[in-house]
Amino acid sequence: MNHEIEKMAGFLEITPHKIDELLDRYDQILSLCKNVEFKKKSNLYLIGNGSSGEGARIASFLALDLFGKVPYCITPYQFTHYSHEALTEDDVVIAISQTGTSHEVVESLRLANKAKALSIAITTIAHAPVAQVAKIPIVLPECKENVDYKVVGVLGQLYGLWIVILGIALANEFINEKQAEGYLLEFRDLNRHYKPIADAAQQWTLNHIDFLEQFSKLTVLGSGTLTETAMELAIKSIEVQNRFSMAVDTEEYLHGICAADPKENLVIMLADIETAPYSRKVYQAIKEFGQPVVYFGHDAPEGNLSVKLLDSKYFTTALFFPLVHGFIVAWAKAKDYGADGAKVFAYYQEKLKVREDIKK
């Protein structure tokens, strides 16, 4: 087996244990936010690229409900080139970067400091540039990985961001101590479902491997927070298989993209409890049209990947990450794929020097 796939499979296996370690520090992470002020006139900026950006957009649903205003979820490039000009000293900027070395993420924090806004960094490495620049560095060593394909870090950073948002809410009395404790219990319950879902996804994939191998392209559909989870599946397919993959909101698919589906393209639908009723109708329509389609998630039609989900208002996506990663890792193991796409990614990272040096 390709050594990169072995490492990916290892990280898939240890992820729930690392999340438990992270949750053991729940109160500690909350306390790091105890002096963060979030006023009526404050704005929240969530900044990240790739999986970090996906996590920011997923977590924005929680922030919206808690603070009563829409957070700005933007890329560091957008932030550094124009959005930072709107910053005030009442604003809070949270930048997410697993390695903590992306130039534009570091520069985002520098610009936040210059505007006297409060800068918070979420990363996995204590001496990373983002941790050195941010006024409040949130370091999640449990989520550190030494492989291009991120498994632990993607989900761990999402939990970390959720906890930071809850910490800000607690510090400013948007929630109370009892509610904060309730969120921790919900996180624990979600993480207990990680392994059964990952196992189910891997077994389904192995059972259907010959069917999957027919397709040279993937189109992944999801709605709401699952739009970002669909992107995670598509990106991981590219990184591991070097397979052309794309992700779109289910509604966007129906408003034009559905007109360009060749037979060598497999449509994968992601559906949680909230989106399942409509997603099943879309699935049936795609199937009747004759386009190859599979359905992953809640109440899946017979023959598809059906998993037991908790009715979690904000955090259901945590149950789809083991599904997505289990699916890709099992497929890679069965066909001995490597990190071919990640090698291309690494080429551009090196060629364009988008990382900063880590000073030890």
PAPA-436243 format. One record per residue (C-alpha): residue number from 1; x, y, z; residue in one letter. Coordinates in Angstrom, 3 decimals. Layout:
+------+----------+----------+----------+------+
! kelo !        x !        y !        z ! zaro !
+------+----------+----------+----------+------+
!  NUM !        X !        Y !        Z !    a !
...
+------+----------+----------+----------+------+
***
This chain:
+------+----------+----------+----------+------+
! kelo !        x !        y !        z ! zaro !
+------+----------+----------+----------+------+
!    1 !    0.000 !    0.000 !    0.000 !    m !
!    2 !    1.190 !    3.533 !   -0.790 !    n !
!    3 !    2.824 !    4.939 !    2.356 !    h !
!    4 !    0.800 !    8.164 !    2.130 !    e !
!    5 !   -2.420 !    6.144 !    2.167 !    i !
!    6 !   -1.163 !    4.218 !    5.188 !    e !
!    7 !   -0.639 !    7.507 !    7.008 !    k !
!    8 !   -4.061 !    8.792 !    5.946 !    m !
!    9 !   -5.698 !    5.609 !    7.206 !    a !
!   10 !   -3.811 !    5.988 !   10.485 !    g !
!   11 !   -5.004 !    9.553 !   10.962 !    f !
!   12 !   -8.567 !    8.489 !   10.112 !    l !
!   13 !   -8.329 !    5.882 !   12.886 !    e !
!   14 !   -6.924 !    8.174 !   15.596 !    i !
!   15 !   -9.107 !   11.205 !   14.868 !    t !
!   16 !  -11.842 !   10.482 !   17.477 !    p !
!   17 !   -9.164 !    9.980 !   20.140 !    h !
!   18 !   -7.558 !   13.300 !   19.222 !    k !
!   19 !  -10.947 !   15.024 !   19.306 !    i !
!   20 !  -11.499 !   13.601 !   22.799 !    d !
!   21 !   -8.130 !   15.027 !   23.844 !    e !
!   22 !   -9.171 !   18.385 !   22.436 !    l !
!   23 !  -12.519 !   18.266 !   24.239 !    l !
!   24 !  -10.697 !   17.464 !   27.484 !    d !
!   25 !   -9.300 !   21.010 !   27.186 !    r !
!   26 !  -12.718 !   22.541 !   26.489 !    y !
!   27 !  -12.741 !   24.761 !   29.594 !    d !
!   28 !   -9.154 !   25.833 !   28.982 !    q !
!   29 !   -9.949 !   26.959 !   25.432 !    i !
!   30 !  -13.083 !   28.751 !   26.628 !    l !
!   31 !  -10.979 !   30.600 !   29.216 !    s !
!   32 !   -8.627 !   31.923 !   26.526 !    l !
!   33 !  -11.598 !   33.945 !   25.249 !    c !
!   34 !  -12.745 !   35.254 !   28.639 !    k !
!   35 !  -11.538 !   38.805 !   27.954 !    n !
!   36 !  -12.798 !   39.043 !   24.382 !    v !
!   37 !  -15.359 !   41.824 !   24.057 !    e !
!   38 !  -18.063 !   41.481 !   21.450 !    f !
!   39 !  -20.333 !   44.528 !   21.401 !    k !
!   40 !  -23.472 !   45.360 !   19.463 !    k !
!   41 !  -21.361 !   47.265 !   16.950 !    k !
!   42 !  -18.708 !   44.537 !   16.716 !    s !
!   43 !  -18.255 !   42.473 !   13.573 !    n !
!   44 !  -16.756 !   38.994 !   13.370 !    l !
!   45 !  -14.363 !   38.081 !   10.560 !    y !
!   46 !  -13.589 !   34.395 !    9.946 !    l !
!   47 !  -10.598 !   33.961 !    7.650 !    i !
!   48 !   -9.197 !   30.812 !    6.073 !    g !
!   49 !   -8.172 !   29.062 !    2.869 !    n !
!   50 !   -9.134 !   25.580 !    1.693 !    g !
!   51 !  -10.365 !   23.316 !    4.492 !    s !
!   52 !   -9.875 !   26.151 !    6.989 !    s !
!   53 !  -12.155 !   28.347 !    4.902 !    g !
!   54 !  -14.724 !   25.558 !    4.726 !    e !
!   55 !  -14.608 !   25.291 !    8.516 !    g !
!   56 !  -15.112 !   29.038 !    8.834 !    a !
!   57 !  -18.239 !   28.933 !    6.688 !    r !
!   58 !  -19.613 !   25.921 !    8.588 !    i !
!   59 !  -19.016 !   27.611 !   11.957 !    a !
!   60 !  -20.627 !   30.848 !   10.758 !    s !
!   61 !  -24.071 !   29.263 !   11.236 !    f !
!   62 !  -23.409 !   28.957 !   14.974 !    l !
!   63 !  -21.970 !   32.487 !   15.179 !    a !
!   64 !  -24.991 !   33.934 !   13.385 !    l !
!   65 !  -27.458 !   32.440 !   15.849 !    d !
!   66 !  -25.424 !   33.320 !   18.930 !    l !
!   67 !  -24.502 !   36.895 !   18.033 !    f !
!   68 !  -27.487 !   37.824 !   15.878 !    g !
!   69 !  -25.383 !   39.043 !   12.966 !    k !
!   70 !  -23.834 !   37.487 !    9.907 !    v !
!   71 !  -20.061 !   36.968 !   10.234 !    p !
!   72 !  -17.783 !   37.833 !    7.347 !    y !
!   73 !  -16.369 !   34.551 !    6.023 !    c !
!   74 !  -13.670 !   35.504 !    3.549 !    i !
!   75 !  -10.385 !   34.333 !    2.143 !    t !
!   76 !   -7.201 !   35.962 !    3.429 !    p !
!   77 !   -6.586 !   37.368 !   -0.062 !    y !
!   78 !   -9.952 !   39.166 !    0.010 !    q !
!   79 !   -9.273 !   40.396 !    3.517 !    f !
!   80 !   -5.769 !   41.731 !    2.862 !    t !
!   81 !   -6.656 !   43.403 !   -0.431 !    h !
!   82 !   -9.767 !   45.318 !    0.609 !    y !
!   83 !  -11.977 !   44.041 !    3.453 !    s !
!   84 !   -9.503 !   45.026 !    6.186 !    h !
!   85 !  -10.166 !   48.683 !    5.363 !    e !
!   86 !  -13.571 !   48.381 !    7.050 !    a !
!   87 !  -12.114 !   47.144 !   10.365 !    l !
!   88 !  -12.720 !   48.996 !   13.614 !    t !
!   89 !  -11.245 !   48.497 !   17.060 !    e !
!   90 !  -14.494 !   46.813 !   18.121 !    d !
!   91 !  -14.143 !   43.991 !   15.611 !    d !
!   92 !  -12.857 !   40.448 !   16.163 !    v !
!   93 !  -10.775 !   38.684 !   13.520 !    v !
!   94 !  -10.290 !   34.903 !   13.726 !    i !
!   95 !   -7.802 !   33.409 !   11.286 !    a !
!   96 !   -7.593 !   29.632 !   10.870 !    i !
!   97 !   -4.486 !   27.898 !    9.526 !    s !
!   98 !   -3.407 !   24.374 !   10.379 !    q !
!   99 !    0.250 !   24.942 !    9.547 !    t !
!  100 !    0.066 !   28.580 !   10.590 !    g !
!  101 !    2.417 !   29.590 !    7.780 !    t !
!  102 !    0.280 !   30.953 !    4.923 !    s !
!  103 !    1.536 !   34.433 !    3.999 !    h !
!  104 !   -1.884 !   35.959 !    3.440 !    e !
!  105 !   -3.253 !   34.536 !    6.715 !    v !
!  106 !   -0.304 !   35.997 !    8.621 !    v !
!  107 !   -0.745 !   39.322 !    6.868 !    e !
!  108 !   -4.468 !   39.312 !    7.740 !    s !
!  109 !   -3.576 !   39.179 !   11.416 !    l !
!  110 !   -0.994 !   41.941 !   11.029 !    r !
!  111 !   -3.577 !   44.178 !    9.389 !    l !
!  112 !   -6.102 !   43.389 !   12.137 !    a !
!  113 !   -3.539 !   44.431 !   14.750 !    n !
!  114 !   -2.783 !   47.605 !   12.823 !    k !
!  115 !   -6.493 !   48.499 !   12.875 !    a !
!  116 !   -6.557 !   47.755 !   16.644 !    k !
!  117 !   -9.120 !   44.995 !   16.121 !    a !
!  118 !   -8.752 !   41.874 !   18.243 !    l !
!  119 !   -6.836 !   39.164 !   16.373 !    s !
!  120 !   -7.224 !   35.455 !   17.197 !    i !
!  121 !   -5.334 !   32.650 !   15.468 !    a !
!  122 !   -6.318 !   28.973 !   15.468 !    i !
!  123 !   -3.435 !   26.702 !   14.510 !    t !
!  124 !   -1.752 !   23.439 !   15.503 !    t !
!  125 !    1.831 !   24.668 !   15.985 !    i !
!  126 !    2.777 !   26.855 !   18.951 !    a !
!  127 !    5.666 !   28.661 !   17.247 !    h !
!  128 !    3.925 !   29.134 !   13.884 !    a !
!  129 !    3.900 !   32.669 !   12.443 !    p !
!  130 !    0.148 !   33.099 !   12.993 !    v !
!  131 !    0.545 !   32.224 !   16.677 !    a !
!  132 !    3.343 !   34.766 !   17.000 !    q !
!  133 !    1.348 !   37.563 !   15.354 !    v !
!  134 !   -2.120 !   37.054 !   16.887 !    a !
!  135 !   -3.064 !   38.761 !   20.132 !    k !
!  136 !   -4.749 !   35.534 !   21.226 !    i !
!  137 !   -3.165 !   32.364 !   19.785 !    p !
!  138 !   -5.316 !   29.239 !   20.131 !    i !
!  139 !   -2.984 !   26.280 !   19.628 !    v !
!  140 !   -4.478 !   22.835 !   19.008 !    l !
!  141 !   -1.516 !   20.413 !   19.104 !    p !
!  142 !   -3.964 !   17.487 !   19.070 !    e !
!  143 !   -4.727 !   18.328 !   15.432 !    c !
!  144 !   -1.182 !   18.399 !   14.074 !    k !
!  145 !   -0.504 !   16.101 !   11.102 !    e !
!  146 !    2.564 !   15.306 !    9.042 !    n !
!  147 !    0.813 !   14.322 !    5.832 !    v !
!  148 !   -0.550 !   16.436 !    2.996 !    d !
!  149 !   -4.007 !   14.859 !    3.216 !    y !
!  150 !   -5.627 !   16.344 !    6.336 !    k !
!  151 !   -7.937 !   14.175 !    8.426 !    v !
!  152 !   -7.405 !   15.000 !   12.114 !    v !
!  153 !   -6.684 !   18.661 !   11.465 !    g !
!  154 !   -9.724 !   19.390 !    9.326 !    v !
!  155 !  -12.251 !   18.168 !   11.885 !    l !
!  156 !  -10.183 !   19.178 !   14.927 !    g !
!  157 !   -9.865 !   22.772 !   13.785 !    q !
!  158 !  -13.614 !   22.919 !   13.153 !    l !
!  159 !  -14.272 !   21.791 !   16.733 !    y !
!  160 !  -11.668 !   24.311 !   17.899 !    g !
!  161 !  -13.400 !   27.132 !   16.025 !    l !
!  162 !  -16.788 !   26.143 !   17.429 !    w !
!  163 !  -15.319 !   26.221 !   20.949 !    i !
!  164 !  -13.732 !   29.654 !   20.394 !    v !
!  165 !  -17.075 !   31.047 !   19.181 !    i !
!  166 !  -18.762 !   29.562 !   22.253 !    l !
!  167 !  -16.009 !   31.069 !   24.427 !    g !
!  168 !  -16.694 !   34.536 !   23.015 !    i !
!  169 !  -20.424 !   33.998 !   23.505 !    a !
!  170 !  -19.890 !   32.927 !   27.121 !    l !
!  171 !  -17.575 !   35.870 !   27.861 !    a !
!  172 !  -20.234 !   38.284 !   26.587 !    n !
!  173 !  -23.243 !   36.497 !   28.174 !    e !
!  174 !  -24.830 !   35.317 !   24.938 !    f !
!  175 !  -24.831 !   31.902 !   26.633 !    i !
!  176 !  -24.435 !   30.889 !   30.278 !    n !
!  177 !  -22.238 !   28.290 !   31.994 !    e !
!  178 !  -24.958 !   25.630 !   31.900 !    k !
!  179 !  -25.450 !   26.114 !   28.162 !    q !
!  180 !  -21.693 !   25.941 !   27.604 !    a !
!  181 !  -21.615 !   22.636 !   29.469 !    e !
!  182 !  -24.488 !   21.399 !   27.311 !    g !
!  183 !  -22.516 !   22.102 !   24.158 !    y !
!  184 !  -19.595 !   20.062 !   25.506 !    l !
!  185 !  -21.886 !   17.104 !   26.147 !    l !
!  186 !  -23.215 !   17.401 !   22.601 !    e !
!  187 !  -19.655 !   17.420 !   21.228 !    f !
!  188 !  -18.851 !   14.281 !   23.238 !    r !
!  189 !  -21.925 !   12.552 !   21.876 !    d !
!  190 !  -21.092 !   13.519 !   18.302 !    l !
!  191 !  -17.551 !   12.193 !   18.625 !    n !
!  192 !  -18.835 !    8.831 !   19.907 !    r !
!  193 !  -20.505 !    8.372 !   16.515 !    h !
!  194 !  -17.308 !    9.030 !   14.553 !    y !
!  195 !  -15.996 !    5.449 !   14.355 !    k !
!  196 !  -19.300 !    3.735 !   13.453 !    p !
!  197 !  -19.827 !    6.222 !   10.618 !    i !
!  198 !  -16.235 !    5.961 !    9.354 !    a !
!  199 !  -16.468 !    2.155 !    9.460 !    d !
!  200 !  -19.806 !    2.143 !    7.617 !    a !
!  201 !  -18.432 !    4.474 !    4.934 !    a !
!  202 !  -15.359 !    2.306 !    4.390 !    q !
!  203 !  -17.342 !   -0.917 !    4.178 !    q !
!  204 !  -19.863 !    0.554 !    1.715 !    w !
!  205 !  -17.015 !    1.837 !   -0.429 !    t !
!  206 !  -15.278 !   -1.538 !   -0.545 !    l !
!  207 !  -18.568 !   -3.220 !   -1.441 !    n !
!  208 !  -19.078 !   -0.817 !   -4.355 !    h !
!  209 !  -15.494 !   -0.303 !   -5.514 !    i !
!  210 !  -16.012 !   -1.723 !   -9.025 !    d !
!  211 !  -19.004 !    0.556 !   -9.545 !    f !
!  212 !  -17.056 !    3.628 !   -8.364 !    l !
!  213 !  -14.072 !    2.897 !  -10.587 !    e !
!  214 !  -16.221 !    3.341 !  -13.695 !    q !
!  215 !  -16.215 !    7.106 !  -13.278 !    f !
!  216 !  -13.483 !    9.591 !  -14.131 !    s !
!  217 !  -15.286 !   12.581 !  -12.602 !    k !
!  218 !  -17.228 !   13.329 !   -9.417 !    l !
!  219 !  -19.821 !   16.028 !   -8.739 !    t !
!  220 !  -20.681 !   16.311 !   -5.051 !    v !
!  221 !  -23.919 !   17.981 !   -3.955 !    l !
!  222 !  -24.938 !   19.334 !   -0.557 !    g !
!  223 !  -27.042 !   22.113 !    0.932 !    s !
!  224 !  -26.465 !   24.419 !    3.889 !    g !
!  225 !  -23.347 !   23.494 !    5.848 !    t !
!  226 !  -23.102 !   20.349 !    3.744 !    l !
!  227 !  -22.144 !   22.537 !    0.780 !    t !
!  228 !  -18.778 !   22.936 !    2.511 !    e !
!  229 !  -18.603 !   19.228 !    3.362 !    t !
!  230 !  -19.235 !   18.455 !   -0.298 !    a !
!  231 !  -16.238 !   20.639 !   -1.112 !    m !
!  232 !  -14.162 !   18.654 !    1.382 !    e !
!  233 !  -15.023 !   15.403 !   -0.415 !    l !
!  234 !  -14.273 !   16.888 !   -3.842 !    a !
!  235 !  -10.923 !   18.346 !   -2.761 !    i !
!  236 !   -9.838 !   15.099 !   -1.092 !    k !
!  237 !  -10.719 !   13.172 !   -4.247 !    s !
!  238 !   -8.497 !   15.533 !   -6.228 !    i !
!  239 !   -5.631 !   15.331 !   -3.733 !    e !
!  240 !   -5.641 !   11.553 !   -3.406 !    v !
!  241 !   -6.881 !   10.275 !   -6.758 !    q !
!  242 !   -6.023 !   13.198 !   -9.031 !    n !
!  243 !   -9.607 !   12.723 !  -10.235 !    r !
!  244 !  -11.504 !   15.709 !  -11.616 !    f !
!  245 !  -14.041 !   16.541 !   -8.905 !    s !
!  246 !  -16.249 !   19.495 !   -8.131 !    m !
!  247 !  -18.739 !   20.457 !   -5.429 !    a !
!  248 !  -21.835 !   22.617 !   -5.730 !    v !
!  249 !  -24.889 !   23.503 !   -3.716 !    d !
!  250 !  -27.784 !   21.226 !   -4.639 !    t !
!  251 !  -29.862 !   24.194 !   -5.786 !    e !
!  252 !  -27.030 !   25.501 !   -7.960 !    e !
!  253 !  -26.755 !   22.079 !   -9.569 !    y !
!  254 !  -30.422 !   22.229 !  -10.521 !    l !
!  255 !  -30.077 !   25.748 !  -11.937 !    h !
!  256 !  -27.721 !   24.865 !  -14.764 !    g !
!  257 !  -24.909 !   22.492 !  -13.859 !    i !
!  258 !  -27.255 !   19.520 !  -14.244 !    c !
!  259 !  -27.270 !   20.221 !  -17.998 !    a !
!  260 !  -23.615 !   19.162 !  -18.336 !    a !
!  261 !  -23.425 !   15.697 !  -16.816 !    d !
!  262 !  -21.662 !   13.128 !  -18.985 !    p !
!  263 !  -22.076 !    9.449 !  -18.221 !    k !
!  264 !  -18.504 !    9.204 !  -16.881 !    e !
!  265 !  -19.473 !   11.646 !  -14.115 !    n !
!  266 !  -20.833 !   10.275 !  -10.822 !    l !
!  267 !  -23.107 !   12.542 !   -8.796 !    v !
!  268 !  -22.739 !   12.101 !   -5.025 !    i !
!  269 !  -25.445 !   13.603 !   -2.817 !    m !
!  270 !  -24.901 !   14.456 !    0.862 !    l !
!  271 !  -28.025 !   14.832 !    3.008 !    a !
!  272 !  -28.565 !   15.371 !    6.731 !    d !
!  273 !  -31.825 !   15.218 !    8.679 !    i !
!  274 !  -32.864 !   18.713 !    7.626 !    e !
!  275 !  -32.104 !   18.384 !    3.925 !    t !
!  276 !  -33.043 !   14.720 !    3.424 !    a !
!  277 !  -36.689 !   15.112 !    2.278 !    p !
!  278 !  -35.813 !   17.399 !   -0.625 !    y !
!  279 !  -32.527 !   15.622 !   -1.372 !    s !
!  280 !  -34.373 !   12.336 !   -1.878 !    r !
!  281 !  -36.589 !   14.007 !   -4.497 !    k !
!  282 !  -33.517 !   15.377 !   -6.267 !    v !
!  283 !  -31.852 !   11.961 !   -6.088 !    y !
!  284 !  -34.877 !   10.280 !   -7.648 !    q !
!  285 !  -35.057 !   12.861 !  -10.436 !    a !
!  286 !  -31.361 !   12.432 !  -11.281 !    i !
!  287 !  -31.729 !    8.662 !  -11.258 !    k !
!  288 !  -34.808 !    8.704 !  -13.496 !    e !
!  289 !  -32.964 !   10.952 !  -15.934 !    f !
!  290 !  -30.321 !    8.240 !  -16.233 !    g !
!  291 !  -27.391 !   10.056 !  -14.609 !    q !
!  292 !  -25.291 !    7.848 !  -12.263 !    p !
!  293 !  -25.957 !    9.017 !   -8.689 !    v !
!  294 !  -25.374 !    7.822 !   -5.123 !    v !
!  295 !  -26.778 !    9.186 !   -1.879 !    y !
!  296 !  -24.838 !    9.463 !    1.388 !    f !
!  297 !  -26.391 !   10.327 !    4.724 !    g !
!  298 !  -29.729 !   10.329 !    6.481 !    h !
!  299 !  -32.472 !    7.965 !    5.320 !    d !
!  300 !  -30.619 !    6.920 !    2.165 !    a !
!  301 !  -32.514 !    4.969 !   -0.517 !    p !
!  302 !  -31.802 !    1.245 !   -0.646 !    e !
!  303 !  -28.342 !    0.360 !   -1.882 !    g !
!  304 !  -26.850 !    3.718 !   -0.884 !    n !
!  305 !  -24.783 !    4.746 !    2.146 !    l !
!  306 !  -27.220 !    5.320 !    5.000 !    s !
!  307 !  -25.821 !    6.429 !    8.369 !    v !
!  308 !  -27.423 !    7.161 !   11.713 !    k !
!  309 !  -27.242 !   10.896 !   12.412 !    l !
!  310 !  -27.983 !   12.916 !   15.510 !    l !
!  311 !  -30.452 !   15.773 !   15.195 !    d !
!  312 !  -27.837 !   18.428 !   15.935 !    s !
!  313 !  -28.794 !   21.981 !   15.016 !    k !
!  314 !  -25.312 !   23.349 !   14.303 !    y !
!  315 !  -22.912 !   20.426 !   14.343 !    f !
!  316 !  -24.291 !   17.700 !   12.058 !    t !
!  317 !  -21.371 !   18.300 !    9.700 !    t !
!  318 !  -19.084 !   16.710 !   12.297 !    a !
!  319 !  -20.780 !   13.405 !   11.443 !    l !
!  320 !  -20.148 !   13.821 !    7.713 !    f !
!  321 !  -16.403 !   14.297 !    7.982 !    f !
!  322 !  -15.793 !   10.655 !    9.039 !    p !
!  323 !  -18.117 !    9.628 !    6.203 !    l !
!  324 !  -16.226 !   11.705 !    3.632 !    v !
!  325 !  -12.764 !   10.716 !    4.835 !    h !
!  326 !  -13.740 !    7.054 !    5.302 !    g !
!  327 !  -15.049 !    6.966 !    1.730 !    f !
!  328 !  -11.908 !    8.482 !    0.176 !    i !
!  329 !   -9.412 !    6.558 !    2.310 !    v !
!  330 !  -11.119 !    3.199 !    1.678 !    a !
!  331 !  -11.231 !    3.867 !   -2.066 !    w !
!  332 !   -7.550 !    4.828 !   -2.050 !    a !
!  333 !   -6.576 !    1.729 !   -0.067 !    k !
!  334 !   -8.534 !   -0.574 !   -2.367 !    a !
!  335 !   -6.948 !    0.807 !   -5.545 !    k !
!  336 !   -3.582 !    1.871 !   -4.127 !    d !
!  337 !   -3.997 !    5.530 !   -4.957 !    y !
!  338 !   -1.388 !    7.926 !   -3.659 !    g !
!  339 !   -1.273 !   11.624 !   -2.967 !    a !
!  340 !   -0.771 !   12.501 !   -6.654 !    d !
!  341 !   -2.914 !   15.617 !   -6.489 !    g !
!  342 !   -1.197 !   16.705 !   -3.282 !    a !
!  343 !    2.155 !   16.572 !   -5.115 !    k !
!  344 !    0.844 !   19.076 !   -7.650 !    v !
!  345 !   -0.467 !   21.199 !   -4.785 !    f !
!  346 !    2.965 !   21.096 !   -3.134 !    a !
!  347 !    4.596 !   22.212 !   -6.399 !    y !
!  348 !    2.522 !   25.384 !   -6.516 !    y !
!  349 !    3.058 !   26.048 !   -2.821 !    q !
!  350 !    6.815 !   25.916 !   -3.326 !    e !
!  351 !    6.841 !   27.716 !   -6.674 !    k !
!  352 !    4.818 !   30.668 !   -5.403 !    l !
!  353 !    6.301 !   30.764 !   -1.885 !    k !
!  354 !    2.935 !   31.112 !   -0.126 !    v !
!  355 !    4.320 !   29.871 !    3.193 !    r !
!  356 !    6.366 !   31.656 !    5.823 !    e !
!  357 !    9.273 !   30.107 !    7.673 !    d !
!  358 !    8.573 !   28.731 !   11.123 !    i !
!  359 !   10.958 !   30.263 !   13.631 !    k !
!  360 !   11.820 !   27.784 !   16.369 !    k !
+------+----------+----------+----------+------+
***
